[in-house]
Amino acid sequence: MKSISHLRQYAGILPIFFFTTGLSAELSQHEALALDIYKELIETNTTYSSGDTGIAADKMAKRLLDAGFSKEDVIVIRNAPKKGNLIARLRSPLPRKGPILLLAHIDVVEANPEDWTVDPAILLDSGDHFYGRGTLDDKDEASIHIANLIRLKRQGYTPNRDIIVALTADEEGGPENGVQFLLKNHPELIKADLVINEGGGGVIQDGRHISNAIQAAEKVYQSYTLEVTDAGGHSSRPTQSNAIYKLSHALIKIESHKFPVALNETTRAQFKQSAASQPPEIAKYVPGILQNPPSKQSIAFFETIPAIGALLRTTCVATLLEAGHAENALPQRARATVNCRILPGTPPESIEQKLVEVINDDNVVIRPVITATPSDPSPLTDEIMTAVTRISESMWPGVAIIPAMSTGATDGLFFRNAGTPVYGVSGIFREAGESRAHGRDERILKQSYFDGLDFLYRLTRALSSHDDGE
């Protein structure tokens, strides 16, 4: 790793050498601490099937207690077996406004070692990257928030509001979501005026930092099961009521249907502000997507880019399929799961009604898998926009600040649904076109990890004091 000079300019912190993961570069004590925490989190199993987020939460609690935090301000709450959540607080002696909450989840998706070229359970330092499950989603930010909270404590920093760090369980799936549990059973512990969450981040292209995103909205997650049942029979005597064929026809109709294009405040700003940082062959289509109604040419172009096309409209796609019981029998049942990502502000029940209308077959029964949790976009306030813009410009001059809507889902939706604004912003950049979160050989640029450590430290100070943390 190249020397990161601006990260070693912390007053009173002497640079040291750190070799635990094979790094030979010089790191500040704060960087070394963050990396040690990162390694500990990555190498603690927090998968749904065999892991325990409570163990990870206990380890982070010990770190904070050893750094001088009181037991009253470091709490681990177990909401189910093998499910634990950490809530830590740096108190303001004279708070002038409500707390800021720094949110990260410590559960990770499963990783099959046979599919990886490296061991997903180890934080591996290789070339310009750190590898391991959770390096991008979301143990990078979890380790950064803990390290920065310890740094602020050691500095004797006195914020003008309480700073809360919450590391939670089951964001990636499962019935024991930590944020939902805390909001329902311990709302006083995580009550805040605003939340900083995952979901943002930046893009590097040709070695240059192009854009830094602030995720202010996300689509609503809603899955449906489609089911067809039939009496079945012997496969040598086909009937006109074959359950597999009927279900297939329904799925083809869904595939062919396009929901209407609709931009909101966040996506309109996302297109407008990203135009200057896009290649000319892409930027030329932005004015057409912003006009009312959007031009068909611009829609057609952006839909060839899945990550952009998904911002334009609600999408529904088949993801799971099961049918039949024997190769020599007509199917008695055929079932599919269709996953929809619904634009904010669109009632989920209207999407179900549209699917019924599109399929137009009483033999196909549609049921929601779970009740959707809608969440309105968070307002792009001066408080967050000014802080992110100023810090980004000081670290990466000329970088574009882009409001963004995520096509995926995070735990931010539960806070937004409860009326608390949430902003996905991290200062962690990835190379354009690469995103290995949830995938094989998940990795993060080393430079980006330490940049994110610095950025989130500055942002935390900017949102809790009169200075920007420099």
C-alpha positions in Angstrom: 0.0 0.0 0.0 1.3 3.4 -0.8 2.0 5.9 1.9 -1.2 7.9 2.8 0.3 11.2 3.9 -2.9 13.0 4.7 -4.0 10.3 7.1 -0.9 10.7 9.2 -1.3 14.3 10.0 -3.3 13.8 13.3 -1.8 15.9 16.0 -0.3 13.9 18.8 -0.3 10.6 17.0 3.0 9.1 16.1 3.2 6.8 13.0 3.9 3.1 13.7 4.5 0.0 11.6 1.7 -2.6 11.4 2.3 -6.1 10.1 -0.7 -8.2 11.3 -2.3 -8.7 7.9 0.9 -8.4 5.9 1.0 -4.6 5.5 4.4 -3.2 5.2 3.3 0.4 4.9 3.5 2.9 7.7 0.2 3.4 9.5 -0.8 5.9 12.2 -1.9 4.5 15.5 -5.5 5.3 14.6 -5.3 3.5 11.3 -3.7 0.5 13.0 -6.4 0.4 15.5 -9.1 0.5 12.9 -7.5 -2.2 10.9 -7.1 -4.4 13.9 -10.9 -4.0 14.7 -11.6 -4.6 11.0 -9.7 -7.9 11.1 -11.4 -9.0 14.3 -14.8 -8.3 12.8 -14.1 -10.0 9.5 -12.8 -13.1 11.3 -15.8 -13.4 13.6 -18.5 -15.6 12.0 -21.7 -13.6 11.8 -23.5 -15.5 9.0 -27.1 -16.5 9.5 -26.6 -20.2 9.4 -23.7 -20.7 11.8 -22.6 -17.3 13.1 -23.3 -15.2 16.1 -23.6 -11.4 15.9 -23.7 -11.3 19.7 -20.1 -12.5 19.8 -19.1 -9.7 17.5 -21.1 -7.2 19.5 -19.4 -8.3 22.7 -15.9 -7.9 21.1 -16.7 -4.4 20.1 -18.1 -3.6 23.5 -14.9 -4.8 25.1 -12.9 -2.5 22.8 -15.0 0.5 23.9 -14.9 -0.4 27.7 -11.1 -0.8 27.5 -11.0 2.7 25.9 -12.7 4.2 28.9 -16.4 4.2 28.0 -18.7 3.5 30.9 -20.9 0.4 31.2 -24.0 2.6 31.0 -22.9 3.9 27.6 -22.0 0.5 26.1 -24.9 -1.9 25.8 -25.2 -5.3 24.1 -28.8 -6.4 23.6 -29.6 -9.9 22.4 -32.9 -10.1 20.6 -32.7 -13.8 19.9 -30.2 -16.7 20.2 -27.0 -15.9 18.3 -28.4 -12.4 17.6 -26.8 -9.4 19.3 -26.7 -5.7 18.8 -24.3 -3.1 20.2 -25.4 0.4 21.2 -22.6 2.8 22.3 -22.9 6.5 23.1 -20.4 9.3 23.4 -22.3 11.9 25.5 -22.4 15.6 25.1 -22.1 17.5 28.3 -24.5 20.2 27.0 -26.4 18.8 24.0 -27.8 21.5 21.8 -29.7 19.2 19.5 -30.7 15.6 19.2 -28.2 12.7 18.7 -26.6 11.6 15.5 -26.6 7.8 15.0 -23.9 6.0 13.1 -25.4 2.7 11.9 -23.8 -0.4 10.5 -24.9 -4.1 10.4 -22.5 -6.8 11.5 -24.2 -9.8 9.9 -23.0 -10.9 6.5 -24.3 -13.1 3.7 -23.1 -16.7 3.4 -19.9 -17.3 1.5 -19.1 -20.7 0.1 -15.3 -21.2 0.4 -15.4 -23.5 -2.6 -16.6 -20.6 -4.8 -13.8 -18.2 -3.7 -10.2 -18.0 -4.7 -9.3 -16.9 -1.1 -10.6 -17.8 2.3 -13.7 -15.6 2.9 -13.3 -16.0 6.7 -9.9 -14.3 6.8 -9.0 -10.6 6.2 -6.4 -11.0 3.5 -4.1 -8.2 2.4 -3.2 -8.7 -1.2 -2.0 -6.1 -3.7 -4.1 -3.0 -3.5 -7.1 -4.7 -1.8 -8.3 -6.3 1.4 -10.3 -9.5 0.8 -12.9 -11.2 2.9 -16.6 -11.6 3.5 -17.9 -8.3 4.9 -15.0 -6.2 3.7 -17.6 -4.1 1.7 -20.9 -5.0 3.4 -20.7 -3.8 6.1 -17.9 -4.6 8.5 -15.8 -1.8 6.9 -18.1 0.8 8.2 -18.7 -1.0 11.5 -15.0 -1.1 12.3 -14.6 2.5 11.2 -17.4 3.8 13.5 -15.9 1.9 16.5 -12.4 3.1 15.8 -13.5 6.7 15.3 -15.6 6.7 18.5 -12.6 5.5 20.4 -10.5 8.2 18.9 -12.9 10.9 19.8 -13.0 9.6 23.4 -9.3 9.6 23.7 -9.1 13.1 22.3 -11.5 14.3 25.0 -13.8 15.6 22.3 -17.0 17.3 23.6 -19.7 17.1 20.9 -22.7 19.4 20.8 -24.9 16.4 20.6 -24.7 12.8 21.7 -23.0 10.5 19.1 -24.5 7.0 19.0 -23.0 3.9 17.2 -25.4 1.0 16.6 -24.1 -2.3 15.2 -27.0 -4.5 14.5 -28.1 -8.0 13.4 -30.0 -9.6 10.5 -29.9 -6.8 8.0 -29.0 -9.3 5.3 -32.1 -11.4 6.1 -33.7 -13.5 8.7 -36.5 -12.9 11.1 -34.6 -11.2 13.9 -33.8 -7.8 12.5 -31.9 -5.8 15.1 -33.1 -2.4 14.0 -36.7 -3.4 14.0 -36.3 -4.9 17.5 -34.6 -1.9 18.9 -37.1 0.6 17.5 -39.9 -1.5 19.0 -38.4 -2.4 22.3 -35.7 0.1 23.1 -36.4 3.2 21.1 -34.8 5.5 23.7 -31.4 3.9 23.0 -31.4 4.8 19.3 -33.5 7.9 19.2 -31.7 10.4 16.9 -32.2 13.5 14.8 -30.4 11.9 11.8 -28.8 8.6 10.9 -25.6 8.0 8.9 -25.8 4.6 7.2 -24.4 2.4 4.5 -25.7 2.8 0.9 -23.5 5.7 -0.3 -19.9 5.8 -1.4 -17.9 7.0 -4.3 -16.6 5.9 -7.8 -13.1 5.9 -9.1 -12.5 5.9 -12.8 -9.1 5.8 -14.5 -7.5 6.6 -11.1 -9.6 9.7 -10.5 -12.3 10.2 -7.8 -15.3 11.0 -9.9 -18.3 11.1 -7.6 -19.4 10.7 -3.9 -23.0 9.6 -3.4 -25.4 10.5 -0.6 -28.1 7.8 -0.5 -31.3 9.7 0.5 -33.9 7.2 -0.7 -34.3 3.5 -1.5 -36.8 1.3 -3.2 -39.3 -0.6 -1.2 -38.7 -4.4 -1.0 -41.7 -6.6 -1.6 -41.9 -10.2 -2.8 -44.9 -12.1 -3.9 -45.6 -15.8 -4.4 -47.5 -16.9 -7.6 -49.1 -20.3 -7.3 -51.1 -22.6 -9.5 -52.7 -25.8 -8.3 -54.2 -28.6 -10.3 -55.5 -32.2 -9.9 -52.6 -33.5 -11.8 -52.6 -37.0 -13.3 -50.6 -39.4 -15.4 -48.0 -37.7 -17.7 -49.0 -39.9 -20.6 -52.3 -38.2 -20.7 -51.6 -34.4 -20.9 -54.4 -32.0 -20.0 -55.1 -28.3 -20.9 -54.7 -27.3 -17.2 -51.0 -28.0 -16.7 -49.9 -25.9 -13.6 -46.4 -25.4 -14.9 -47.6 -24.0 -18.2 -50.1 -21.7 -16.6 -47.5 -20.3 -14.2 -45.0 -19.9 -17.1 -47.5 -17.8 -19.0 -48.0 -15.6 -16.0 -44.3 -15.1 -15.6 -43.9 -14.2 -19.2 -46.6 -11.6 -18.9 -44.7 -10.1 -15.9 -41.5 -10.1 -17.8 -43.1 -8.2 -20.7 -44.8 -5.6 -18.4 -43.0 -2.3 -17.8 -44.2 -0.1 -14.9 -44.3 3.7 -15.6 -41.1 5.8 -15.5 -41.2 8.2 -12.5 -38.5 10.3 -11.0 -38.5 11.8 -7.5 -36.6 14.6 -6.0 -33.6 12.3 -5.2 -33.4 10.6 -8.6 -33.9 13.8 -10.5 -31.0 15.4 -8.6 -29.0 12.2 -9.1 -29.3 12.4 -12.9 -28.8 16.1 -13.0 -25.7 16.3 -10.8 -24.1 13.2 -12.3 -24.2 14.4 -15.9 -21.0 16.4 -15.6 -19.0 13.4 -14.4 -20.4 11.0 -17.0 -18.7 10.2 -20.4 -20.2 12.3 -23.2 -21.9 9.2 -24.7 -24.0 8.8 -21.5 -24.3 12.5 -20.5 -26.1 13.4 -23.7 -29.1 11.3 -22.7 -29.5 13.0 -19.3 -31.6 16.1 -20.5 -34.1 13.7 -22.2 -34.6 11.8 -19.0 -35.2 15.0 -17.0 -37.8 16.4 -19.3 -41.5 15.9 -18.7 -42.4 13.4 -20.0 -39.0 11.7 -20.3 -37.9 11.0 -23.9 -38.4 7.5 -25.2 -34.8 7.6 -26.6 -33.3 8.4 -23.2 -35.4 5.8 -21.4 -34.4 3.1 -24.0 -30.7 4.0 -23.6 -30.6 4.0 -19.8 -32.5 0.7 -19.6 -29.5 -0.9 -21.3 -27.6 -0.1 -18.1 -29.2 -2.2 -15.4 -27.9 -0.1 -12.5 -29.4 3.0 -14.0 -32.5 1.6 -15.6 -33.6 0.2 -12.2 -33.8 3.8 -10.9 -36.5 4.8 -13.5 -39.4 2.6 -12.5 -40.7 -0.1 -10.2 -39.3 -3.5 -11.2 -40.7 -7.0 -10.6 -38.6 -10.1 -11.5 -38.9 -13.9 -11.0 -36.3 -15.1 -8.6 -37.4 -18.6 -7.4 -39.3 -21.5 -9.0 -40.5 -24.9 -7.9 -43.0 -27.2 -9.5 -44.1 -30.8 -9.8 -43.4 -33.9 -7.7 -42.5 -36.7 -10.2 -41.2 -36.9 -13.8 -44.0 -39.2 -14.8 -46.8 -37.2 -13.2 -48.6 -34.0 -14.3 -47.8 -31.2 -11.8 -50.3 -30.6 -9.0 -48.6 -27.4 -7.9 -46.3 -24.8 -9.5 -45.0 -21.9 -7.4 -42.7 -18.9 -8.2 -41.4 -16.0 -6.2 -41.4 -12.6 -7.8 -39.3 -9.9 -6.2 -40.4 -6.3 -6.7 -38.5 -3.2 -5.9 -41.1 -0.4 -5.6 -40.4 3.3 -6.1 -40.8 5.3 -2.9 -44.3 6.8 -2.6 -46.0 4.0 -4.6 -48.5 2.0 -2.4 -47.3 -1.6 -2.4 -50.9 -2.8 -2.7 -51.2 -1.0 -6.1 -48.3 -3.1 -7.4 -50.1 -6.3 -6.4 -53.2 -5.1 -8.1 -51.3 -4.4 -11.2 -49.8 -7.9 -11.2 -53.2 -9.4 -10.9 -54.3 -7.2 -13.8 -51.3 -8.1 -16.0 -51.6 -11.8 -15.4 -55.3 -11.8 -15.9 -55.8 -15.4 -14.8 -57.9 -16.5 -11.8 -56.0 -19.7 -11.7 -52.8 -17.9 -10.5 -53.0 -16.9 -6.9 -50.8 -14.0 -5.8 -49.8 -13.5 -2.2 -47.3 -11.1 -0.6 -44.5 -12.9 1.2 -44.3 -10.3 4.0 -45.9 -6.9 4.5 -43.8 -4.2 2.8 -42.3 -1.3 4.8 -42.6 1.9 2.8 -40.2 4.8 3.5 -40.3 8.3 2.0 -37.0 9.8 0.8 -35.0 11.8 3.3 -34.8 15.6 2.6 -31.5 16.8 1.2 -30.9 19.3 4.0 -28.2 22.0 4.1 -26.8 20.3 7.2 -25.8 17.1 5.5 -25.2 18.4 2.0 -22.8 21.2 3.2 -20.8 18.9 5.4 -20.4 16.2 2.8 -19.6 18.6 0.1 -17.0 20.5 2.1 -15.2 17.4 3.4 -15.3 15.7 0.0 -13.8 18.7 -1.8 -11.0 19.0 0.8 -10.1 15.3 0.3 -10.8 14.8 -3.4 -10.9 18.3 -5.2 -13.4 18.4 -8.0 -15.4 15.3 -7.0 -19.1 15.5 -7.7 -21.6 15.1 -4.8 -24.5 13.1 -6.0 -27.8 12.4 -4.2 -28.8 8.8 -4.8 -31.6 6.4 -4.5 -30.6 2.8 -3.9 -32.3 0.1 -5.8 -31.5 -2.3 -3.0 -32.7 -2.1 0.6 -31.0 -1.3 3.9 -32.0 -1.0 7.5 -32.3 2.7 6.9 -35.9 2.1 5.7 -37.0 1.3 9.2 -35.7 4.6 10.5 -37.2 6.5 7.6 -40.5 4.8 8.3 -40.2 5.9 11.9 -39.7 9.5 10.8 -35.9 9.8 11.2 -33.9 11.0 8.1 -31.2 8.6 7.0 -28.3 9.3 4.7 -26.1 6.6 3.2 -22.7 8.2 3.0 -19.3 6.7 3.6 -16.5 8.3 1.6 -15.5 4.7 0.6 -14.8 4.6 -3.1 -14.7 1.6 -5.5 -13.5 1.3 -9.0 -16.2 2.0 -11.7 -18.0 -1.1 -12.7 -16.9 -3.2 -9.7 -19.2 -4.2 -6.9 -18.4 -7.5 -5.1 -20.7 -7.1 -2.1 -22.6 -10.4 -1.6 -20.4 -12.0 -4.3 -17.3 -14.0 -4.8 -13.9 -12.6 -3.6 -15.5 -9.6 -1.9 -12.9 -6.9 -1.6 -12.2 -3.2 -0.9 -9.4 -1.0 -2.0 -7.0 -0.4 0.9 -6.7 3.3 0.1 -10.5 3.5 0.1 -10.8 1.9 3.5 -8.4 4.4 5.1 -10.0 7.3 3.2 -13.4 6.2 4.6 -11.9 6.1 8.1 -10.8 9.7 7.6 -13.9 10.9 5.9 -16.3 9.5 8.4 -14.2 10.9 11.3 -14.4 14.4 9.7 -18.1 14.0 9.0 -18.9 12.9 12.5 -17.2 16.0 13.9 -18.7 18.3 11.3 -22.2 17.1 12.3 -21.5 17.4 16.0 -19.3 20.6 16.3 -18.5 23.9 14.8 -15.5 22.6 12.9 -15.1 19.9 10.2 -12.7 17.7 12.1 -9.6 18.7 10.2 
